[in-house]
Amino acid sequence: MRILLIEDDIPLGAAVRDQIAGDGQSVDWVTRLDAAHEAVRSAAYDLVLLDLMLPDGRGITFLKGLRARGDVTPVIILTALDQVSDRIEGLNAGADDYLVKPFDLSELSARIGSVARRYSGNPNPILSHGPLDIDLAARSIHKDGKPVPLTAREWALFEAFLARPGQLLSKAQLEEKLYAFDTEVESNTIEVHVSRLRKKLGARVIETERGMGYRLGRP
């Protein structure tokens, strides 16, 4: 997934960014609402992590603006505001989840995965694909009953295909999902990861449409 993090607390923002990147996801981090508005105009995000108290305004205003424009990108609020009235306001404004600071980074990863699965139309974390048994919550895969270790980036790439079965994804789309704005990407990076997934999961797990992109293979 490509995630937009809007957080002005530098130590916390760095910790959240590193946690998301460690999960193999792409994250763009901004500390102000004006930068957040520019980011959503420039890229398509799969999820937004939103602080409510920012130097140039309230996160609730940003969230209401998203929803007023018909933007259905899932939003998880991250805030120190822990009153019930604050939670109600956030959820009524269109947030999908509400996490009070301080929070455990592993819990944040779990909530990101849960919200993403709901939006993909399949909240069940357990999937089967041919000989593969996939646990999205545990980020684990078994092939013919045997565990198959994937790197964080390999997992993120395979997850992108699982979220869009049958859909052709271009190289540019996959790079956008896996890498942040300021990341330099080698020209053959996607090809290398696809090749490794095929070696680990099966030669037909990902199909190639020459000159067009890739899609999840048939089970």
Sequence and secondary structure as in RCSB ss.txt:
>XXXX:A:sequence
MRILLIEDDIPLGAAVRDQIAGDGQSVDWVTRLDAAHEAVRSAAYDLVLLDLMLPDGRGITFLKGLRARGDVTPV
IILTALDQVSDRIEGLNAGADDYLVKPFDLSELSARIGSVARRYSGNPNPILSHGPLDIDLAARSIHKDGKPVPL
TAREWALFEAFLARPGQLLSKAQLEEKLYAFDTEVESNTIEVHVSRLRKKLGARVIETERGMGYRLGRP
>XXXX:A:secstr
 EEEEE   HHHHHHHHHHHHHTT EEEEESSHHHHHHHHHH   SEEEE SEETTEEHHHHHHHHHHTT    E
EEEES   HHHHHHHHHTT SEEEESS  HHHHHHHHHHHHHHHHT   SEEEETTEEEETTTTEEEETTEE   
 HHHHHHHHHHHTSTT  B HHHHHHHH  TT    TTHHHHHHHHHHHHH TTSEEEETTTEEEE   
